Amino acid sequence: MKRREFVAASAMSVPLISTFPANLSSILRETQNGKIEKRSLGKTGERLSAIGFGGIVVSDATTAQAAERVEEAIGYGVNYFDVAPSYGNAEQMLGPALKPFRKDVFLACKTGERRKEGARNELEQSLKYLHTDHFDLYQLHAVTTLADVDTVFSSGGAMETFLEARKEGKVRFLGFSAHSVEAAMALMDRFDFDTILFPFNFATWYAGNFGPQVMEKAREREMGILALKAMAWRRWEQGEERTNSKTWYRPLADREEANRGLRFTLSHPVTAAIPPGHEDLFSMALELAVDFTPMDEKEIVAIKEKAMQTAPLFSYPMRTRS
């Protein structure tokens, strides 16, 4: 039996940092037994599953495997799919697998191109690969430097394609993913984006001071907040055997640890988290998310202790590598 939980969004909520954990009052939540809950996406009026399907899950898969993985996600209630040209052959594999469900899902895509012509070319190619006439969300991909920000907003920059595509009906909402606090804050200052996709992770949050300021600003702007790296742990160490090829970091592969990482992220007012691209880790995230409950104070203390013993993937201010 379906149970809906609606919590009124409030722009007058007290500051985010002081209310964590378990304050999800700024989002609307809808739960259904045996399914992953759905959450409101900022001001868009959309509701997305709290777990998103990252296209890397089907990269290098067979046609049958891609279909099985998409069907598994749909069975859990996943309606948010995200892909990009840089994910190998993920677009080519996801398009046919998702085609039977396209009208019922929220499909997001990205471009790493910073100039108008390159962004247009990638947009048109992605639409063909995904067998669709529009994307529900189109995003600048992995913006990291302030120079990138300046380029996309310059004359002939990628934002010209974004705005044109929205007028043409080829994209509905506009967003970005960023891998630095500096870039994320600058992008939010430059344009009224609908969404942000950003690494919100327990170790980067506490040990790297990376994330709180971005989430607060995005929430103030009533953006849809989407999360990366919820199940990430640390960088692979030199000489360490890599247990999977789809993450550049060491993921939280232990079920209990993965659950803690995922719950940390989803206990914040984010709409959805995209798990690691390895199919086994994605399947585990689906199972874990069905039983999601926000973290309590005791659990927060424990995960903060773990975080402070971890070298974070990202830090603020951004550190320049030699």
N, C-alpha and C positions, 0 to 999 in steps of 0.2 A: 504494500500500500504506500502511495506517495505521500511524503511529508514535506511541506514547504516551510522554510524558516526565512522570514524576511526581517532584516534588521535595517531600520531607516538610516540612510546615509546622512552624515552631518558635516557640513563644512566648518562647524564650530567646535569640532572635537578637540580635546586637549592634545598637546604635542605628542607625537608618535613615540618618541624615545621613552618618555616617562610612563607610558601606558603599556608597553610591552612587558609580559607576554599576554596573549589571548584577547587583545582588543581588536575585534574584527568588525567594529561597528560602522566603519566607513564603506563597507561593501555589503551587497545583498547576497545571501547564500540560499541555495535551493538544494535540498538533499532528497535522495531516494534510496530506499533499502537496496543494498547490493550493487549500487552504482557510485561512481565518483561524483562528489558534489559539484554543482555549478555555481559560479560566482560572477557578479556584475563586472563589466569591463569599463571602468571609468564612466564617462558621460555618453558612451556610444549607444547605450540601450541594449547591448549584447550581453549574453551570459555564456561563459565558457567553462568547460570542464577544468577542474583544478589541476589536472595533469594534461600537458600538451604532448602531442606526438611530434617529435623532432625528426625531420626527414632522414637523418643519418641512420635511423633504425632500418631503413630499407635500402640503403646504399649497398651495392655489391650483392644484393639478394637475388634469388631467382624470381621469376614472375609469380610462381606459386607461393613462395615464401613471403613476398611483398603483400600479396592478397591476404594471406593468413594473419600477418602482423597487423594490418589495417583492420581486419574483421575482429581480431582480438580486442583492439582498442575500442572499436565501436561498441562491442559487447559490454565493456565496462562503463560506457557512457561518455567516452571521449568524443568531443565535437570540435576540438581545436587542433589544427594541423599546421606545422610551420616547416618551411623548406627554403633552400637557397641554391643558386647555381654552383657555389663552391663546395657543396656536399657530394662530390663525385657524381655518380649517376642517379642520385636520389630523386631528382625531379622526373626523370624518365621512368623510374620504377613506381613512384608514388602516383603519378597521373592515372595510369590504367587501374591501379588497385583502388584508388579513391573514387573513380568515376561513378560507380553505383550509388555512392553516398554523398556526392558533391552538393546537392541542394540542401542537405541537412547539416552541413559542417561549416565551420569558420576557417577559411583557408588563408594563411599568411605566407608571404614570400618576401625576399630581401634582395637587395643588390649591393655589391661591394664597389660598384662604379661610383666615382665622385663627380663625373662630368655628365652633362645632359645627354649627349649622343650615346655614350656607353650605357647609361642607365636605361635609355629607351630600348636599345638593342637587347639588353638582358630582360627587360620587362616583357617584350614581345615574344622572345624565345621561351621564357618561363611559362607564359600563358599557353603556348602551343604544347610544351611538354606536359603541363598539368591538365590538359584537355578541358580548359575553362575559358570563359570570355571575360572573367574579372577575378581579381583578388579581393577578399574582404579587408585585408590589411597589407600594405606595402611599406617596407622599412628600409632605411639606410642600414647597411650591415657593418657591424664591428667598427664603428667610429671610435678612434682612440686619441688622435691628436687634435689640437686646436687648428692646425693647418688643414686637416681634413674638414673641419667644420667650416672654415673660411671658404674652402674650395666648393663645397656643395651649395653654399649660398651665394657664390659669386655669379657674375654674368656667364651664362653657359654652363652653370653648375647643375648637379643632379636634381636639385629641388625644382627646377623648371619642368623637368619631365614629370616629377611627382604631381605637381599642381595641374599640369595639362592632362595627365592620366586620370586624375580625379574628375575633372570636368568632362572627360570623355566616357566616364562610367567604367573604366577599366580597373579602377581601384576605388574602394569605398572609404577606408580610413588610412591615415598616414602615421607612421611611427618610426622608431629607430632602435637599433641595438648599439650599445656602447661598452667599451672595455676599459674606460677610465672615468673617474669621477669628473675630471676636468672637462672632458668632452661632453659627458652627459649634462652637466650643469649649463655649459655653453649652448648646447642644442635646445634645451628647454627655454633659455633666454631668447633665442633667436626666432622661435616659431611655436605656434600652438599645436603641438603634436597630440594625436589621440592616445598614443601608447608609448611605453618604454619597455625594452627588453634588456635586462641588466643582471649581472651576477650578484645574487643575494644569497650569501653562503655564511655559515656560522663562523668559520675561521677568518674569512676576509672581513666580516662585520666586526668581530672583537679584536683580533690580532692585527688587522690591517687598517682599521678605521675606514673601511671601504664599503659604502652602502647606506649607512644611516642618513647621511645628508642628502643623498640622491632620492631615497624613498620619501623623505619628508617633503622635498620640493615637488616631487611628482604627485604626491597626495594633495598638497596645497593646490595644485593645478587641476586636480580631479582627473588625472590621466589614468588610463588602464595600465596597471603595473604587472609585468610579466617577468618571470624569474629564470635565470640560468644558474647552473652550478650548485643546485641544492644538495646533490649527492656527490659533490667533489670533496676531496680530502686535501691533497698536497701534490706538488710536482713529483714526477718520477725522479728517483735518485740516480746518480751516475752508476751505471753497471747493474741497476736493478732490473730484474726480469719483468717485462711488461705483460700483464695478463690479458690485455685486449688492445686491439689496434684502433678503436674508435674514440679514444679519449687521449688528449695530450697531457692529462693529469691523472693521478691515481684516484680512482673513485672509491666511495664507501661501498665496498662489495659485501661486507658482512650485513646480514639482514637487519639486525638490531641497530647497528650504526647507521645504515642507510635510512632507516625509519626515523632516527633522531635528526639526521640532517634534513630530511624532507619535511618533517614536522616543524623544525625551526623555521624554515622558509615559509611554509604555509600558515604558520601562526602569526605572520605579519599580514597586513592588508594587501596581499598580492592576489591577482585574479588566478594565475596559473603558474606552475613550475614545469619546465621541460627537463626531464631526466636525461642521463647520459645516453648516447646513441647506441650502445651495445644492446642487442635485443634481449638478452637475459636480464640486464639491469632495468631495462624499460618494463619488462613483464613484472619484475619484482615491484617496481614503483606503482604499477597499476593495482596490484594486490594490496600493497600497503595503504594506498590512498583511500581505498574503500572504507577503511576503519579510522580515518583521520580524526584526531582530537587535538585541540590546541595544547601547547606545552604549558605546564604549571611552573610556579616559581622554583621549585626544587629541581625540576628538569632543566630549567634555564641556567641555574648555577652550575650544574654538572656539565652542560655542553659548553659553557663559557670556559670552564677549566680545561676542557679538551682543546678548545680553540687557542687558548693562550700557550699551549704546548705545541702548536702547529705553525709551520711557516706558511703564511697565507699565499694563495695564488696571485692576489692583487693587493695593492696597498695604496693609501692616499696620505700624503702627496705621491704622485706617480714617480717611481724610481727608475732612473735611466740605467740600463744595463751597460756594462763596459764591454 
